[in-house]
Every structure is written in structure tokens, then in C-alpha cells.
Amino acid sequence: MGVLNLFSADVCRIYEQKPSAINEQSLRMVRFMTNALLMAGGYPMAAVHLGVWIQYLSALERVPTRGDIDDFAAVIAQEIADRVRRIRTVLVRSLVADLP
């Protein structure tokens, strides 16, 4: 069984605890599991920004109902790409500032 399938199964189990709504504890567990899997794979942690929070929740809700993790993975991948871009910008600015 692949890592994403295990993740999908765990998300489904979390939802079964309270299927009517996503509670704060469930969201924390999903964020923890997501970031643990990312770091285990050598990727940076994902921080979901408020601007995409609704899209994130919508994609997350589709994991247990459809068994489809693609939308969720796309949101996380975009957040990581944005984070890497921001880090790169900070590094470039500080390196340029140090030039004579």
C-alpha cells in the first residue's frame, strides 16, 4: 500500500469520528500527518495560507467521500511551491544586499 493510500485511509478514519463536520482536532492531525510525510520525503513543510483555506478544506473533504487525493495534493504542492519561491526571494535579496 502506498503512502498516499495510507494517508487517505487515515483521513477517512479521522472523518468517521465526526462525519458531520471537520473539527479542529481532526484538522491538526491531518496537517501533522501531511507535514510528517512531506518531511520524510525530503520536502519542506506546507503552511496553508488563509487565501486558499476554503480550497484546502474543500479538497480535504473530497478525500474520504471520493477517495480522491489529487485536489488535496495539488493544493499542498502549490503551497510548497509558493513557500520555496518566498524563501528564494529572501535569499536573493540578502545576497544582493551583501554585494559590493
N, C-alpha and C positions, 0 to 999 in steps of 0.2 A: 504494500500500500504506500503510495507516495505521500510526501509531506503535506501537499495541498489537500489531499483527500483526508488525512488525519485532522488537519485544521478545520476543514468543512464539517467533519463529524463532530469535533469539539464544539464548534459554533452551534450546530444543531442541538447538542446536548444542553448548552447554556440556554438556548431559547426554550427548550422543553420545561425548564424550571419555572418560567413565567412567559407563556406564549403570547399573552395579550399585549405586552409592551417590552421594550428594551429598558432594563433598569440600569442604574449607574454601575452597580457591581458587575453586571454582565459586560458592559462596555469596557470597563477597566481590564477585565480578564481577556477580552478579545484584543485590546491594544497591547497588553503584555505579551500574549501569545504571538501576535503579529511581529512585534519588535524582537522577541526572542528568536523567532525563525529567521528574520532578516539578519540579525547579528550572527547567528550560527552559519549563515551562508556568506558572511563577509560583507554584507551591505550595511549602510547606515540606518539608524532608527528612523521611522516615519513619524512625523508630527503633523497630524491633520489640522489644517487651519480652518478657522471659523467660516471662511468664504466657501469652502467645499464640504462643510459638515453635513448639510442636508443630503448632498450627493453621496457622501460616505455612508450615512445611515441607510439611505435607500438601497445602495449596493449591498450593504451588510445584511439587510432584511431579505434580499433575494438568495442568499447562500442557503439557508435551510429550506426555503419554500421551493426553490427550483434546483437546488444542488449546483448552482452556477456560481463559480468564484471569479469568473473573468472580469466582471464590472468592479468588484471589490479590489482585485489585484491591479486593475488599471488606475483606480483612484490612488492606491498606495504607491504605485510606480510613479505617478505624476507628482505626488508629494515628495518622494525621494529625489526625483529629477530637479524639482524646484529648490529643494534644500541644497543639493550639490551645486546648483547654479549660484545660490546666495553665498555659499562658502567660497566658491571660486572668485566671485566678485570682491569679497572682503580680502582674500589673499592677494589678488591682483592690485587692488588699491593700496594695500600696505606695502607691497613690493615696489610699486611705482613711487610711493612716497619716500622710500628709502634710497632711491636712485639719486646720484649727484646732480 
